[in-house]
Amino acid sequence: MNGKLLIVDDHKQVLKALIQLLEPEFVSVTGISNPNQIISYINKEEFDVILLDMNFSAGVNTGNEGIYWLNRILKSDPLAVVVMITAYSDVNLAVKVIKEGAIDFVVKPWDNNKLITTLQAAFKLRQSKVENKNLRNRQKQLNKGIIKQYGLLIGKSQAMENVLRVMKKVARTDADVLVIGENGTGKELIVKDIHNNSRRADEAFISIDMGTITETLFESEMFGHIKGAFTDASEDKTGWFETASGGTLFLDEIGNLSLSMQSKLLTAIQNRVIYKVGSKTPIPFDIRLICATNKNLEEMVSKNLFREDLYYRINTIVIEVPPLRERGEDIVLLAEHFLREYASKYEKFYLKFSSKTLNKLMKYNWPGNVRELRHTVEKAVILCDSDVLTPDDFIISHATQQTNHQEKPPTFAETEKQALLIALNNNNGSVLKASKELGLARQTMYNKMQKYNL
């Protein structure tokens, strides 16, 4: 083993014997006879396993001294792996120390092979604990990266305010959530925002595209398998449910699952346990489940393409993300956001939209939603030759312009707010110049900006 072992025993002959036995098994073995030195040692050096005697005072066999130092060790290093050793065998005492946080209990005189096996298992546990801590730290950094990459959700339209209000309420709960909406509307961003504002924010966020998992590998991917479970199972595999335990499991495109896969998923969700392929041992899990789809699950239920019981299991809260064409002034806000992002990325720092360009973007139907808008702005930034982005810089299909006169027209308030946004953009945020362009008194301009929270 490559680990470091600390042995604590006040009996110097026992300590010497343990060191001689275990030195070939560890990269380093340190022995101390005075328990008062324990904390200073573990503060100076990181030990993988600690072998701790239960009693240090002559004539005392209660084990209370060992439990005291066990608690001190775990307080100093919550990841510490401690094996207790004592000359007094007692079942109740063994149970007590395990409850206090020790991982095993060894009785003197010990069996050499059994002791080595016990310490080997302890070393593997320590490795797992450290690995899990590193994964959690990595997840924290990834979550910070998610926030930095995607930023805050952008939108002041009534449609998005409704979504944000529901998100805020549901984020701090563990309720299962179903996010529905067209492709490109930002469903994954909604899900990540819910996770980042939940009590599980520092735990794992596992995102699975269910459309990429074949039926034959579904159980192995989701629940894991043991070595030898099938021909290619050369080692144990941890499934996504177990990996996400403690955090959030996001099942994207859940509408793509076959009925057989839906049944297996429902069983796991209902029972809150999974079974690895090839194993009969139940593995409990603790996840916050969020699903998303661009399909109409209610219609699929009516056509017997989606299980009704699974549908009601996953849709405790439903969040419907509106398409961009229904978000009115958000088109301008998002376009401005993407312009700043890509102007910085491609070092074209003085770019701005012309008023005609913003009008063109507002009239377009955006079938690809926010994703299409992002890519359209990026392409325009790359190809433009001046500091002003004109309508000609945006190659969009006239076939998808919003020309359907049966669509609901924008309200007067929406039209007024859009006009204010365009005027402010045309004048680099100058209220005075924007008010002149709109033919408004400056105070009236301020009042309207306050009214629309601009």
N, C-alpha and C positions, 0 to 999 in steps of 0.2 A: 504494500500500500504506500501511496505517496503522502499520506496524511501525517499530522503532528499530534502526538499523544501526550496528555498531562496526567500523571498519576499522583494522587494525594492519599497518603497512608502514614499514620504516625508510628507504625511498627517498622523500624528501619530494615530488619531482615526480610520482612514481607515486601517492602518497597524495592529492595535490591533484587529479590527473586523475580518480581514482576518486570523490572527494567530489563534484566537479562533475558527473560522469556520473550518480551515484546519488541526489543530493539530490532531484531531482524524483520519484523512485520511493518514497521513504520519508518518514515524517512527521518524522524527525530522523536525521541522519547525523553521527557523531562519528569523528574520525580521530586516531590517536596513532602516533608513530614509535618510541617506546620501549616494548618489550614488558614491561619491568618495571612499567609502569603498568597493565597489563591487569587484574590482580586487584582493585586499588583501584577501578578504573572499574566493573567488573561488580558489585562489592559496594555501590557507591553508587547504581547505576542498572541497571534491568533491560533488557537488549538482546534483541531478537527474533532477530537474526542477527549472527554475527561472521564477518567476512572476514579471515582470518589468513594473513600471509606465512609462508613455510616457512623462510627463512634471514635472519639479521640481522647476521651477522659478515662482514666483507669476505673474499672468496675462499672462503667456505664454501658448499657446495651439497649437503650430505648430507640436509638436511631435518630433522635431529635436533632443532634448536632449535625448529622449528615444532611437532614432535611433543611436545616437552617442555611447551611452552605450551598445546598442545591438552589434554594430560592435566591440567595445572593448572586450566584453565578448566572442564573437565568435573567435576573434583573439587569445585570451588567451586560450580558450578551443573550438576547432572546433566541438567537439561533444556535446556542450552545447545545451540544449533544452529550448528555451525562449518563454514564452507566454506574450504578451503585454497587458496592461490594462490602460484604459484612460476614463476620464469623457466626452471626446469630440468625439462623433461618426462621422466618416467621411469615406465613402467608399474608396476614393482615398488614404487616409492615411493608411487604413487597407491593401490595395493592396501593397502599398509601403513597409510597414514593413514586409510583407510576402516575398516580393522580396529580402529584405535585409537579410532574414534568420530566422525571427521569425516563429514559427509553428502555431500560432493562435493569435486572437485579441479579447479581452473581453472589454465590455463597462460597465462603472459604471452608475447607480447602477446595480449590477450584480444579476443574478438569481443563488441562491445557488447551486441548482442541476446541472444547466448547467455549472457552474464554476468547480464544482467537476468533472463532466464528462470530461470536457476539460483537466483538469490537469491529470486525469487518463490516457487519451489518450496520453498526453505528456510524462507521465512516461513510458508507453509501448514503445513509440518511442525511448526514451533514452535507454531503455534496448536493443532494436534492434540495435541501433547505437553502443553500447558498445560490443554487441555480434559480430557484423560484424567486428569491429576493432580487437577483439580477434581472429576471424577466419582468418583475413588477416595476423595477426602476426603469427598465427599457420601455415598458408600457407607459409610464408616466411621461417619459420624454417624447414618446410617439404621440401621446395625447396632446402635449404642448405643441408638437409639430403640426398636429391636425388643426389646432386652433390657429396657429400662425399661418398655415397654408391656406385654409379656407376663410379665416376671419369670421367676423360675426355674420349672422344671417342678415341679408340686406333686403329691406322691404318696408314700405310705409302704407301700402295699399290696404284697404279694408280686408281683402282676402287673406293677405299675409299676416295682418294683425290678429285675425282669428286663429290662424295656425300657431303663431307665437304664443298666444294666450293659453291655448291648450297644452302646448309643449311645456310651458312654465309650470303649469299645474301638475302635469304627469311626471315630470323629470325626477322629482324627489320621492316618488313612490316606486314600488317594484312591480306595478301593473304591467301586464303584457300589452304591447302596442303593435298595431298594424298600420303601416304607412302606405297609402295608395296614391297613385298619380302617374302621369304619362312619363315616358322616357325623357331624361334631361331636365326634369323639374327640380332636382336637388333632394331626392328622397334620402340618399345616403348622408348628405350633410345634415338633414333633419335628425336622423338617427344618431349621428356622432354628437350632435349638440345635446340631445337628450342624455346620452351617456356621460358627456363631460360635465353636465350639471346635476348628475345623480350622486347618490351616496356611494356608488361603485366606481366613481371617476378614476380612482387610482388603481383599480383592478383591470384585468384583461378586457380588451374589446376585440372580439373575434368576429370577423365578417366573412360569410360564406356565400358564394354565388351558387345557389342550388341548381341552376341550369347547367353547371359544369360537372355535376356529380352523376355518374352513371348508376343505374339501378343495382348492378352487381357489386359495386363498391360502396354503396350507400351506408350500410351498417359499419363497415370497416372505417370509413372516413368519419362518420358522426359519433360512433360509440367506441371505436378502437378494436384491436384484436390481440390475441396472445400468440406467442411463437408456436408455429406448427398448426395453426387453426386452418390453414389452407396451403396450397402448394408454394406460393410465393411469400408466405409469412415467415421470414427468416429471423424476425425478432419481434418483441412486443411493440405495439403501437398504441399511443394515447389518442383517443378520439377528440373531436372538437367540443363535445359537451363537457368532458372532463377538463380539457384545457381552459375552457371559458369559466369554469366553476369559480364563483366569487365575483365574477364580472358580468359582462353583457355579451350575449350571443345574438348576432344579427344574421338572420336568414333572408338573403335577398332573392328576389324572383321565386318566391315560394309557390307561386301559381304554376311553376313548371314541373312540380313533383307528380309522379305517377300515383295512382291510388294505393298501390302497394307500399310505396315510400311514405305516403301520407299516414298510413296505418301504423307503421313502425315509429314515425315521429310522434304521433298522438300518444302511443303507449308510453314512450319515454317521458313526455311532458306531463301526462296524467299521474304517473307513478313516481316521478322525480328520482328515478334510478335508471341506470343503463346496465347492460351486460355486454362485455367485450365479446366479439366473435370467438367462439371456441371455449368460453368460460361460463360457469354458472354462478359466479360470484357477483352479487349486486354491488354497483358502485353508485352511491348517492351523489347528487350534484346540486349546486345552488347557483342558478343563473337568473338574469333578467332577460327575458326573451322579447326580441323585437323582430318583426317580419315586414317585408315590403314586397310590393308587386305592382306591375302596370296593367294587370288583368282585372276583369270584373269577377271577383270571386263569388258574389251572390248569383250571378248568371251561371257560373260554372257549377255551383251547388245545384241549381235548378235543373241543369243538364246532366247531373250525376258525374261530373268531372272533378269535383272537389268535395271532400267529406264535410258534411254539415257539422258534425261534432268537432272536427278540427278547426273549422272556420270560427265557431263560437268560442273555442278554447283560446285562439290567438288574437281575437279582436275585442279584448276588454275595452281598449280605447282605440278608436280609429282616427287617424289624422290624414285628411285628404289634402295633398299639396296641389294648389291650383296651377294650371298651365300659365305660361308667361303672357299669353294673349289676354288673359283675364286679370292681369295685375296692373294695368294702366301705367301710372307714373313710375312704377318700379322699373320699367324698361329703361328709362333715363337714368335712374339711380344706379342700376346695374351696369349700364353702358359706361357711365362715368367711372365707376369702380374698376372695371376691366381696362379702361383707357389708362388710368393712373398706374395700374399694375404692369401693363405691357409697355407703356411709354418709359417706365423706369427700367424694365428688363432689357429693352432694345435701345436704351439711351437716346430717346427722342422726347426730352423732358418738357418741351413747350407745346405739345400737341393739344388741340381742342377740337370739339365738334362745331360745325356750323349749325345754325338753326334749321336749315333745310335738311341737314343730315339727321338731326334728332327727330324731325317730323317724319322722315322716311322710316327710321327705326320704329317709331311709334305706330306707323300704319302697317308694318309687316306683321304677318300672322305668327311667326316663329314656331313652326311645327316641331323643331328640335329643342324648343324651350331655352332655358338658361344656358345649357351646354352649347347650343348653336350660337347664341349671342356672344358667348365668351370667345369661341373660335372665330366668329366673324370679325369681332373687334381686333383680335390678335392679328388676323390676316391683313386687315386694313392698316394697322400700325406698321407692320413689316413692309408693306408695298407703297405706302404714301410717300410723296415727294415734297410736301410742304408742311407748314405748322398747323394747318387747318384741314381736318378731315371732311371732305365734301361727299355728297351723295354718290358720286362716281367711284369713290374709294370702296364702296360697299356693294359687292356683287350678290344681290339676293333675287330670288325668283319673283317675278310679278304675278305668277300664278297663285302665290300664297299671300298676296297682299290682302288686307282685311277689307274686302269689297262686298261682303254679304250684308245687304241692307236689312236683313231680318235679324241680325245680331242686335243685342241690347246696346243702345248708344251710351256713351259715357255721360255721367251726370254733369250738371253745371259745375259742381264743386271739383270734380276730377279734371274737367277741362281747364278750369281756372288754375288749379294747382300745377298742371302740366305747363301752362303758359308762364307761370312764375318760375318754374325750374328752367325752362328754356331761356328765358330772359336773363336769369342769373348766370347761366352757363355762358351765354353770349358775351357777358360783360365781366367775366372772371370774378364773379361774386360781388361786384359793386352794386349795392342797393340803389344808390343814386342814379347810376346809368341805366340799371334795369327798370327802375320806375319811369324814367323818361321814355325808354323804348316802348313801355306798355301804356304810356299816357296817364300814369297815375301820380298822385301826390306822394311824396316820400313817406309821410306818416301813414297814408293808406296802404302803401307797399309794406311797411313794417307790420301793420295790423293784420294784413293777409298772410304774411310770413309766419306771424305768431299763431294765427288761426290754423294753418296747415303744418305747424311744427317744423318749419324750414330753417 
